């Protein structure tokens, strides 16, 4: 049985809060509520000026629904936000490298061609960190600092990073000796080129 999405309602007017709870229950959600708070899944507000809307979105709101609002529109907006959220989570879990390889970071597994490969937690951490910083080469000492917890001012042997990179290449590269996805940028570090970066 699939779990019902849980939604927090933050509303200071009791009548509106109660009505929203009934609406969400009717549409199959599990609502929780509070009379005040700093954030919620959907922002409902009496402020309708462009400046207020812009400020709300800049503060991190996923959407902005001004009062008075249509209940039907609110439900559709909630559905849209949840749909975007599910897509975002799925995308974050999967790393794809052309038609050659993919990695499911949730279960530390992937494929290279028709072969199934497994990854260590550290290897996946490296891939995720490089993926989230793929606009630039990531230096070895940064990887040591962020993933191993070593201070940057320590004189450390970086060979351990190179060993992990070599192992990852054997799992995602069709030709590890001539990599096209996990690149070495001389004097700068490593850069990951994933499917989202437009590799031919």
Secondary structure, DSSP 8 states (H G I E B T S, - for coil): -----EEEEE-S-HHHHHHHHHHHHHTT-EEEEES--S--SSEEES--SHHHHHHHHHTT-S-EEESS--HHHHHHHHHHHHHHHHHHHHHHHEEEETTTEEEETTTTEEEETTEEEE--HHHHHHHHHHHHTTTS-B-HHHHIIIII---TTS---THHHHHHHHHHHHHH-SSGGG-SSEEEETTTEEEE--GGGT--
